[in-house]
Amino acid sequence: MDADVVVAGAGPTGLMLACELRLAGADVVVVERLAGRTGESRAGGIHSRTLEVLDQRGVLDRFLAEGQLQPVGHFSGLYVDFDESESRHPYPLMILQSAVERLLEEWAVELGVRIRWSAPVNGVRQDADGVTVGLDTQEAASATLRARYLVGCDGGRSTVRKLAGIGFPGTEPTMTALVGDVELPDLPEEYVWVRRRPAGDYSAIAFEPGWYRVITSEYDRVPGRDEPVTFEQLRESLIRVAGTDFGMREPRWISRFTDAARQADRYRAGRVLLAGDAAHIHFPAGGQGLNTGVQDAVNLGWKLAAVVRGQAPESLLDSYHAERHPVGERVLHNTRAQSALVRPGAQTDALREVFGSLMVIDDVNRQLRHMLNALDIRYPADGDHPLEGRRVPDADLDTADGPAFVHELLHAARPVLLELGGSAEVAAAVKGWADRVDLVEARSADDLWTVPAIGDIPAPAALLIRPDGHVAWAAEAGRAPRLAALRTALTTWCGPALRG
């Protein structure tokens, strides 16, 4: 085998997955069709849940140093308020995708990930022992790679998805948006956000001094997928929508996107899996694409590593589709709604006014906030404790080594049994999994923990926390712990116990 896992695509999803696999001890090769970084940045922000994920791995400071926290978000251009009690990182971070990719690549190289550029995938052949990945390279001796598994993180036109025979159903585009990073010397404002006009809408966002991310959207204008995109097209579109080009000049890059929404009908076909845009594409409303892809990677990485290292059965991989496909489906659903809400016309004007008046209601604003930030996701769970299946709050702890946060316990990307009630039985139950589960005995510094979509709940007596930060099992304070359920959860998510 050349590697345990080949990851196709060196974007945010592929790089995050490679890092997760390496943290768990798997050998990884990333193959990328491009010759190197282009500097293009289709995405421009990281949401609360993704910030939490980076914090769980101890690398968040790298990203905070290069971005700017923004105290508001939006749903189809209508502002959404955030609640600082729901997360230690409640606000989105404005940071260009190019910076995210550079920082993830640096981390991946530190961890020992091998990255091969100019190596597009052109063949996939599975058998009982692994998968052979064909590469279209100039190096005849390196035309194939052999691995246990292949993960396609190679974008919306994924070659891996097509070669694996995975369907990609969805809805056709109804609009076209052009995006470019340009200078706008005649723009009278520093920040223009979703100005709706009869011909469409436009935005101009200053990510760097003197440079603007210009986006125009025009409905019922859908060019061919392979039609070239030019600076002149962007300039003409801005004139049609805004009435002027604001002196547009010096384009860094130009691109196009639509509101086409598609999702892979399965995220796994044998030894081939999909993540990120290869698994789901949608209108980029609310900036959910990059974030959903990174969270796909964090859900899949520890599971795939456990399987290739022989610690867990292959059936564990089926939980990836079961958990992440509904999340992707929900993202497609809400971005379709956002696309409809921004369409020009008197009917949509009225709908936006009504919708905006509802958003001042706390429950409505809360639901939209949780949907966009992915803080309310609950994976299927066997137990009835309110934390089971949900992401663990980053609560304050008192440990033998001093104060700590829950997320600090996940830096090694290993499952954690957090024992908060002084139960020797709970601590003893994990001994059969001591080679792959960390036991941490501590006390909660708070009597109540805040859980989005629920509110405040009593601090639990114990938690089994998966490497992705979701709770697999929880014990309620003041009640006998469900030890049989704990052993079942350990077996399900961490594999069989050691003999003896």
N, C-alpha and C positions, 0 to 999 in steps of 0.2 A: 504493500500500500504506500502511495506517495503521501497520504495524509488521512487522518480520521474523517475530516470533512472538507469538501471544497465549497467555498462560498462564491457564487457568481455575482459580481457587482461590488464596487468599492465606494458606494454612497453611504449615507448615514446608517441605513438599516444593515447593510452588509458589514460595515466596519464595527458597528455595535455588536452584532452577532459574533463576529470573529473574536472580539474582546471577551465576550461572555464565555465562549468556548475555551479560550486559552486560560481564563481564570479558573475554570473547572478542570483543567489538565488535558484538554483535547488538542491534538495537532491540527492546525488549520492552514489552508492555502486560500487566499482570495485572488480570483482572476477577474480582470477588468478589461473590457473591450477598448477603452480609451487609452491613449498613449501617456496621459498624465492629467493632472488637475486642470480644468478649464477656467476656473475663477468664476463661473456662473453660479448664481444663487437663486434658485426658484423659490425656496422657502426662506422665511425671514424671522423665525421666532421659535422658542421652546416653551411649552406649556408647563403648568404646575406639576403634573404627574411625571413628566419626563425629567424635570429638574429634581424631583424626589429620587427617581431612578439613578441619576448621575450622582446624587448625594449618597445613595446606598453603596455606591462603588468607590466613594472617596475622591472623585475627580471633578466635582461640581465647581470648585473654585477656579479651575482653568477656564471654564465657560463664562462664569460671572465676570471674570477679568476682561473679557473681550466683548461683552454685550451690555445692554442697558435695560434695567427692569422697567416695565411699563405698568402703571397701576390700573389700567382698564383693558378689557377685551371687548369683543363684539360678536353679535349674531346677525349676519347679513348687514353689517354696517350700523346696527343699533347697539349702543353701548351696554355692556354687562358689568355689574359691580362684583367685586371679589370680597371674600370674608377671610380675614387674617387668622381666624381661629381654626380654620379647616386644614391648613397646611403650614409647615414652616416656610414654604416657598409659594405663597399664594399668587404672585404676579407673573405674567409672561415675561420672558427675557427676549428682547429684540437682539438678534444675532444672525448674521447672514449664513446661509447654508455652507458657503465656501469656508467660513471659519469653523463651523461645526465639523465639517469633513476633515479639515487640517488637524484639529485637536484630536479627533477620534483616530486619525491615522497615526499621529504621534504616540498616542496611548497604545494602539495596536502593535506598533513596532517595538515599543518598550516591553510588551508582553511576549514578544517572539512570534507574532503573526507574519507569515510570508505573503507578500503582495506581488502579483505578476501583472504588469501593464501590457497593453497591446495584445491581449489574449482573449478574444471573444469566443464564447462557447459555440460550437457548431455540431456537436453530437452528444447524445446521452444513451448509454446502453446499460441496463440493469441486469443483475443476476442474483443468485442466492447469497453471494458473499459481499457484494459491493456494487459500485457504479463506476463505469468508465466514462470519463468526460473528454470529449474531443475538443481541441482548441485550434482555431485558425491563426496559427503563428507562422513566422518565417523560420523558426527553429524546428527542423524536421525531427530532431531527437526528442523534442518536448511537445509533440503533437497531441498527446493524451496524458491525462492524470487519472490515477486509480485511487478511489477513496471508499470509505464505508457509506457515506451519505453525501448528497449534493443539495445545496439550498440555493434556490433562485432568488436573488435580491437585485435583479437586473432590470427593474423598471416596468412601466406599463406595457411596453411591447416585448416583454420577457421572452427571450429565446428558450430559456429553460422550461417555462410553462408550456410553450408550444410543442417542444420536443417530448415533453412528458405526457402530452395528450390531455392536459387539464383544460376544461371548458372555462370560458370567461364571459358569461352572459351579463347583460345590463341594458342601459338605455343610451340612445344615440344623442349626440350633442345638439343643442338648440341655440347656442351662442358661441362667439369666439372672443377671446381676450388676448390682447397683445401686451407684453411686458418688456421693459428695457431699463437699464441703468444709464442715465444720461445727465447732462447739465441742462438746467432750466433757468437761465439768467433773468428772464422776465417774469418768473412766477412771483406774485405779490405776497405770498404767504410761505411759511416754512413747512406747513403740513396741510395737505388736502386729503380728506378721507371720504371716499365714496360719494362724490357729487353726482347725483342722478339728473340726467338731462333727457329730453325727448328721444335723442338718437342712441342713448345708452348711458354709461357712467364712466367716471375716471377717478383716479387717485394719484397723488404725488407725495411720496413719503421720503423724507431725508434720513438715510441710514448713515451717511458720511457727509462732512461739510462740503457743500458745493455739488454733491451728487444726489440724484433723486431716482427712486424706483417709481417709474411711471407705469400705470396699468390702465388700459382702456377696455371696455366691454361693449360689444355690439351684438344685439340679438338678431336671430334669423339671418346671420351672415356666417356660414360655415364653409370655409375653403377645404380643399383636399388635404388629407393628412400629411402628404409629402410636399405640399407647395412651399417654396422657400419663404422665409420671413426676412423682411428688410427694414432698415431704419426708415425708409421713405413710407412704408406701410404704417409704421407706428406714428409717424408725424401726421400723415393724412387722417388716420383714425382719431388722433387727439383733436385735430381741427374740426372734424365732423361732430365730435361729441362735445368738446369744450368751446369751440368757436375760435380757438387760437392754438398755436403750438408752443407758446411761452418762450420762444427763442431756442427751442430744443437743438442740442448739438452734442458732439463728441460721444457717440454711443459706445459703451463698453461691451454690451451684448444685447441681443434682442431674441425673444422667444414667443411662443404662442401656447395657449391652453384653452380647453373648452369645458363644458359642463357634462361631458360624457361620464357616465358612472357605471363601472363594471366591477365584478368580484369573481374570483376563482370559485368554481363550484366545489372544490376540495383543496385544502391546503397541503395535502400529502398524497402522493402517488407512489407507494412503495418506499424506495430509498431516496426519493426526490421530494423536497418540501419547498414551499414558497413563503416569502415574507415581504412586507412593504408594498411598494407600488406593483410588484409582480403579482401580488395577491388581490389588490384593490386599487382602483383609480376613481377619482371624483373631483368635482369642482373644489378648488382650494379655499373655500370659505372658512374662516376661522382658523386657518393655518393648522389643520389637523393631520395632514398627510405625513410629514416628517415624523411627527410625534407618534402617530399610530404605528408607523414602521419601526421606530426604535422600541416601542413597547412590544410589538410582535417579537423582535429579536430577544428581548429580555425574557419573554415567556418561553421561547423555544430553546435558548442557549443552554440553560442548565439541564433541561430534559434530554436534549440530544447528547450532551456530554456524558450524562449518567448512563445512557444506553451504550455509547461507544466504549466506555470504560468498563462495561460489564457489571455496573452496580444496580441497574434497573432493567426490567424487561422492555422489549421493543414496543409493547402496548402502551407504554407511557407517552409515546409520541402521538397517539390518537387524541390525547387530551389537548394538544396544541390546536387542532382544528376545532374541537368542541368548545374551547374557551375563546379563541380569537376570531373565529368566523362571525359569531354574533356581534362582536365589537365592531368589526369592519362593516357589517351590514348596517349597524346603527349610524356609523359615520356617513355612509352613502345616503341613508335616509335623511339625516339632518342637513347635509350639504345640498341635496335636491331641494329641500324646503328653502334654504338660504338663496339658492339660485332663483327660485320663483319669486322670492320676496324683493329681489333687487331689479327685476324686469321693469322697464319703463311702462308708463300708462296710468290712466286715472284710476283703474280698478286696483292696481298694485299700490298706488299712492294711498288709497283708502285703507287697504289691508295693512300697510306698514303703520299707518296712524293708529289703527285699532291694536295691532300687535305691540306697538311701542307703549301704548297706554297700559297694556297688561303686564309689561315687563317691570313696571314699578312695584308690582305685587311681589313680596318677598319670596313666596313659594315658586312663582314663575321664574324670577331671576335666579333663584337657587338651582332650579332644575336645568336651566340653560347653562349656568356656570359649571355645574357638575358634568354635563354632557360634553362641553367643549374641553374641559380639563381632564376628563377621564378619571375623576376622583371617586365617582360613585359605582365603578365597575364591580360587580360581584360575580365571580365564577361559580359554577355549580358546586354545592357543598352538601355533605351528608348530614352534618349537625345543624342544630338550631340556634347556636350562639350567634349574636348579630355580627360578630367580627369574621366568622368563618366565610371564606371565599373573597373577602374584601382586602384591600391593601391595608397594611398595618399602619396606624398612626405613629408619627415620629415622637413618641412620648418621652418625657424626661425620666431617667432611671437613676437609682443609687446602686452602684455596684461595689464589689470589694476593692476595685481599683479607683473608685471615685465616681463623680457624676458622668453620665453618658446619655446619648440619644439612642433610640431603638435602631435608627438607620445605620449608626456606626457599627452595629453588630453584623451587618451584611456586607462589609467591604470585601470579604473573601469569596463572596458569591456562593456560600454554603448554607444549607438549611440550619436553622437555629431553634432549639427548644429553650424558650425563655421562661424560666420558673420564677414566679413572683410571689408565691404563697407559702414558701418554706415546706413544700411537700416532698418528703423523701421518696414516696412512691412514684411521683412523676419523674423525679431525677433518675430513679433506678430504671424506669421503663425505657429510657433511651440507650441503655448500655449496649444493646445488640446492634445499634447503629452508630456507635462511637467513632467509627472510621470515616463517617460522612456527615454527621450531624454535630453541631457545636452546642454544648449545654452551657447556658449562662444563667446563673442564679443572681437575682437582683431584687430590688423593691421599686415599686412605682412611686415616683415623686408626686403624682397627682392622684386624687381619689376618682376623678372623672376623666375619661378620654373622649375627645371630640371625633365623631365619625360622620363624614359627609353623607347626606341622605338619611341619616338616623338622628343625629344630635349627640348629646352627651350620654355616655353609658358608664357604669361602674368599671373601674380598672379590673381587668381579668386576673385570675390566679395563675394562669400559665397559658402559653401560646406556642404552637409549632408554626414557625414562619418559613415559608418557602424562599429560595434564593431570589425570586423576583419580587419579594416583599408582600406577597399575599398570604393570608392566614389559612393554614390547612386544618388546624384544630385549635380549640380554645376551651379553657376551663373557667367556670364562673366562680367568683369569690364566694365563700360561705357554703359551697356545695362540694360533695365528694367528686373528685375528678373522674371523668369517664376514661379509664385506663384502656379498656378494650378498644374504644374508638380511637384513642391515641395510637395504639399499636397498628390498627388498621390504616390510619393516616400515614404513619411512618412507612408501612409496607407499600402503600399506594404510590407515594411520592418519592420515596428514597430507596425502594427496592427491598428484598428480603433481608431479615436480620442475619448477622453473622452467626454461624453455628457455634453452640456452646456459650 
